[in-house]
């Protein structure tokens, strides 16, 4: 389906300039059974885009209308059938050649539609049915495009109608000088472009695509990305809120599934989520913020950051298990430095007996000694006390810590006075064969899982970078964001794999 869609989009884009988003997303929305709104000034090709989308469907009937404040339902849905009213006492409309009879509908200046028209359109857009008198008629509607040079006013009625338009595109005058020059030199009639019939979507194919899209899977990674974007838009942590209804989120998922299907995939990829930037804004003030949120979440989550986090956690768990297998904590009687006056250690010269019978006492603040690692040196203040525990003086000395309790002070050996106490100490132990096998098995499983994840990420990266399989509906800059995220995660997993391999070596040598 991908190659056909690519050729169809190319044909639809003939003699259209800087209108890629509108044509591509309009086609995707139509195939997904959703509606599109185009915002832009007069003369920017909105009606031409709608006409092109009609050509995407085989034998499609079109209905277009410029709405006005005094437009009536008769002008949109068809006039009242006098014969049905006279002969059968039925209030029915003659709908042939009007909106209920059309495959592709384009309503310009849509917000000028009266409340009765908007109410009837709500049912048509949501349920794809039209109530003609007492009968519900299934609509052949495939593409519904609304357009205006303004956004709807804030009201409950307008909000409900506005929410039905899933894809929202801003159409601006051509900016590039080269494109502008090409446009004004063009002599062909853009309204008469022929689309090869073999590319057009037949009614049975349209129905089949709708059915097949329902079986497209949503991965946990994609669900996580949607949830993260939804959370950021709903909260005010960035200083603003953007309301997105549950109904629109359901519609978004339909759009993502159709995108995956048209790329011949059986699951939605994170790159498809870039489409959300055209589905989540409601005001012009939202546009830049929504684009920023979507881009940031694409960059952060496309590479399955949770994969590397989970692998790192599993690695740490294995490291802890190996430590438990090779070491054990036991209670022993050990010598620990004894505190004097709660804050000081007593320093005993090597020639002193250590029984406390000497007349003088040398003390050092415990923090200064504790800060010295074994083998390190520092200048420390020591304090001298007489037999009556009166301070007789102090001196700054150079201390070299040689062990837990042995010190070298200005070239002379001292020890820290100790006391016997129970304490937990770590001792080496040899794991049993069963314990070793269990850990080795877990390491092998983790290595296999990490290798598989790395291979999948590399495959995803290669597919995204394949120029022959460019994404049909997402801009290249968004694809690049996803590629960078995937590459970063693959690199992190490779680093974790090296750590796991080291653990395997350690376990083998135990």
Protein Blocks (a to p, Z undefined) as FASTA:
>chain_A
ZZmmmmmmmmmmgopahilmmmmmmmmmmmnopacdddddehilmmmmmmmmmmmpghia
cddddddfkbcfklmnopadfklmmmnopacddfehiaklpfbdcdehkllpcfklmmmm
mmmmmnopacehjaccddfbfbdcdddfbdcdddfklmmmmmmpmbacdddddfblklmm
mmmmpmbdfklcccdfklpccfklmmmmmmmmmmpccdfklmmmmmmmmmmmmpmknopa
cdddfklmmmmmmmmmmmmmmnopabdcfklmmmmmmmmbmbfklmmmmmmmmmmmmmmm
mnommlmmmmmmmmmmmmmmmmmmmgccddddddddddeehlaccdddfkbgolopafbd
cdddfklmmmpcghiacddddddddfkopafbdcddddddfbfklcceehiacddddddd
dddddddddddfklmmmmmmmmmmmmmmmmmmmmmmmmmmmmmmmmklccfkbcfklmmm
mmmmmmmmmmmmmmmmmmmmmmmmmmmmZZ
